[in-house]
């Protein structure tokens, strides 16, 4: 590591970063990490409605940071269409259960 890069690493991390650790990080099994993250958030959000609400709020903030225009009129239209379709399916399912 050059001296300038070494000084930058010290400022950013407090000490130089071990190149072997960087390689290990870059070469890790991304799919396994993604599965673990999905499992973590699924468990956390299933554990409490508040956790699910907080996660959805954080996701909304993140999307707004990436796309300040979100949701667009088209996004809202598509969302409403999905909600209407889901409501119809739930109504059908409730009627089918009531007939049992």
For each residue, the residues with C-beta under 8 A, 3 or more apart:
1: 5 6 9 16 19
2: 5 6
3: 6 7
4: 7 8
5: 1 2 8 9
6: 1 2 3 9 10 16
7: 3 4 10 11
8: 4 5 11 12
9: 1 5 6 12 13 15 16 17
10: 6 7 13 14 15 16
11: 7 8
12: 8 9
13: 9 10 16 17
14: 10
15: 9 10
16: 1 6 9 10 13
17: 9 13 21 22
18: 21 22
19: 1 22 23
20: 23 24
21: 17 18 24 25
22: 17 18 19 25 26
23: 19 20 26 27
24: 20 21 27 28
25: 21 22 28
26: 22 23
27: 23 24
28: 24 25 32 33
29: 32 33
30: 33 34
31: 34 35
32: 28 29 35 36
33: 28 29 30 36 37
34: 30 31 37 38
35: 31 32 38 39
36: 32 33 39 40
37: 33 34 40 41
38: 34 35 41 42
39: 35 36 42 43
40: 36 37 43 44
41: 37 38 44 45 55
42: 38 39 45 46
43: 39 40 46 47
44: 40 41 47 51 55
45: 41 42 48 51 52 55
46: 42 43 52
47: 43 44 51
48: 45 51 52
49: 52 53
50: 53 54
51: 44 45 47 48 54 55
52: 45 46 48 49 55 56
53: 49 50 56 57
54: 50 51 57 58
55: 41 44 45 51 52 58 59
56: 52 53 59 60
57: 53 54 60 61
58: 54 55 61 62
59: 55 56 62 63
60: 56 57 63 64
61: 57 58 64 65
62: 58 59 65 66
63: 59 60 66 67 70
64: 60 61 67 68 70
65: 61 62 68
66: 62 63 70
67: 63 64 70
68: 64 65
69: 72
70: 63 64 66 67 75
71: 75 76 79
72: 69 75 76
73: 76 77
74: 77 78
75: 70 71 72 78 79
76: 71 72 73 79 80
77: 73 74 80 81
78: 74 75 81 82
79: 71 75 76 82 83
80: 76 77 83 84
81: 77 78 84 85
82: 78 79 85 86
83: 79 80 86 87
84: 80 81 87 88
85: 81 82 88 89
86: 82 83 89 90
87: 83 84 90 91
88: 84 85 91 92
89: 85 86 92 93
90: 86 87 93 94
91: 87 88 94 95
92: 88 89 95 96
93: 89 90 96 97
94: 90 91 97 98
95: 91 92 98 99
96: 92 93 99 100
97: 93 94 100
98: 94 95
99: 95 96
100: 96 97
